[in-house]
Amino acid sequence: MTDTAEQATSCEHAEHGYITDKSRYLTRLKRIEGQARGVHRMVEDEKYCIDILTQISALTSALQSVAVGLLEDHLRHCVTDAVRTDGDIEGKIREASQAIARLVR
């Protein structure tokens, strides 16, 4: 990755915005892993389709919640830093907009 591409996808900080909530995110992701394994077992055990779909919906919602939290942390940390330091504000907004577009697909 070039220096320019690296700058476009990172903060100027040594830490990412989610670092203060890292343990909370890791705990939530661990729970999501368990949910995914549960869905796998349900398919393996040939459970009722609607029950599997209900669990997939819960799993999707949990992942979206983590994604929105990470996006909010990015906005509060990296975008705010770009504004404060006269950095690449437009680039950070574009980056956040692209992330939002991927989330709502």
Backbone torsions as a table, in degrees:
resi	resn	phi	psi	omega
1	MET	NA	137.1	-179.8
2	THR	-78.3	163.1	178.5
3	ASP	-59.8	-40.1	180.0
4	THR	-63.9	-46.1	179.1
5	ALA	-65.5	-36.6	179.8
6	GLU	-66.2	-41.2	178.6
7	GLN	-65.4	-35.7	-177.9
8	ALA	-69.1	-20.1	-177.1
9	THR	-117.7	19.8	179.0
10	SER	-142.1	165.5	175.0
11	CYS	-87.4	164.5	175.8
12	GLU	-79.0	-12.0	-178.9
13	HIS	-77.7	160.5	171.9
14	ALA	-76.5	-20.8	-179.0
15	GLU	-115.4	152.5	174.6
16	HIS	-86.5	159.9	-176.3
17	GLY	-61.6	-26.5	-177.1
18	TYR	-83.6	-2.6	-171.6
19	ILE	-58.0	-34.5	-179.5
20	THR	-70.4	-22.6	178.6
21	ASP	-110.8	16.9	-175.0
22	LYS	-53.9	-47.2	-177.6
23	SER	-64.8	-36.1	176.9
24	ARG	-64.8	-43.3	177.6
25	TYR	-63.4	-43.8	-179.4
26	LEU	-63.6	-39.9	177.0
27	THR	-62.2	-45.2	180.0
28	ARG	-64.2	-41.8	179.5
29	LEU	-66.1	-34.5	176.4
30	LYS	-62.5	-43.2	178.0
31	ARG	-62.5	-41.0	179.3
32	ILE	-63.9	-40.2	175.6
33	GLU	-57.2	-43.9	178.5
34	GLY	-62.4	-40.9	177.2
35	GLN	-62.0	-42.6	-179.9
36	ALA	-63.8	-41.3	176.5
37	ARG	-63.2	-37.4	177.7
38	GLY	-62.6	-42.2	177.3
39	VAL	-63.4	-41.8	177.7
40	HIS	-57.7	-46.5	179.0
41	ARG	-62.8	-39.0	-179.9
42	MET	-61.5	-42.2	178.4
43	VAL	-67.5	-45.2	178.3
44	GLU	-56.6	-40.9	-178.6
45	ASP	-86.2	4.8	177.3
46	GLU	56.5	48.5	177.7
47	LYS	-71.9	168.3	-178.3
48	TYR	-61.4	134.1	-175.2
49	CYS	-52.9	-46.4	-176.7
50	ILE	-63.9	-37.0	177.3
51	ASP	-64.6	-39.7	177.6
52	ILE	-65.4	-45.0	179.6
53	LEU	-62.1	-36.9	177.4
54	THR	-62.3	-42.9	179.6
55	GLN	-68.9	-37.2	176.9
56	ILE	-64.4	-38.8	177.2
57	SER	-62.0	-43.3	178.5
58	ALA	-64.4	-40.0	179.0
59	LEU	-65.1	-43.9	177.9
60	THR	-61.3	-43.9	178.8
61	SER	-62.5	-41.3	178.7
62	ALA	-63.4	-42.5	178.2
63	LEU	-65.5	-40.8	178.4
64	GLN	-63.4	-37.4	178.2
65	SER	-62.8	-42.8	176.7
66	VAL	-64.0	-43.7	-179.1
67	ALA	-61.9	-44.1	179.6
68	VAL	-64.5	-39.4	177.1
69	GLY	-62.1	-44.9	178.1
70	LEU	-63.6	-40.1	178.3
71	LEU	-63.8	-43.6	178.4
72	GLU	-62.0	-43.1	176.9
73	ASP	-60.8	-40.1	178.8
74	HIS	-62.4	-44.9	-179.9
75	LEU	-63.4	-44.1	-178.6
76	ARG	-68.3	-30.5	-172.7
77	HIS	-99.1	-66.4	-172.8
78	CYS	-72.9	-45.1	-178.9
79	VAL	-68.8	-42.7	177.1
80	THR	-59.9	-41.3	178.8
81	ASP	-63.6	-39.9	178.5
82	ALA	-62.7	-39.2	178.3
83	VAL	-66.8	-45.9	-176.8
84	ARG	-64.9	-37.7	-174.8
85	THR	-99.1	9.1	-178.2
86	ASP	60.2	36.1	-179.5
87	GLY	-81.8	-157.3	-177.1
88	ASP	-80.5	74.3	-177.3
89	ILE	-60.6	-48.3	-179.1
90	GLU	-60.6	-40.7	179.2
91	GLY	-63.6	-41.9	179.4
92	LYS	-67.3	-39.1	177.6
93	ILE	-66.4	-42.7	178.0
94	ARG	-61.4	-44.7	178.9
95	GLU	-59.6	-45.2	178.7
96	ALA	-65.7	-41.2	178.9
97	SER	-62.2	-40.5	177.5
98	GLN	-65.3	-39.3	177.6
99	ALA	-64.3	-42.1	177.8
100	ILE	-62.2	-43.5	179.3
101	ALA	-60.0	-39.8	178.1
102	ARG	-66.1	-35.9	-178.3
103	LEU	-69.1	-34.5	-175.1
104	VAL	-90.8	0.1	176.9
105	ARG	-68.2	NA	NA
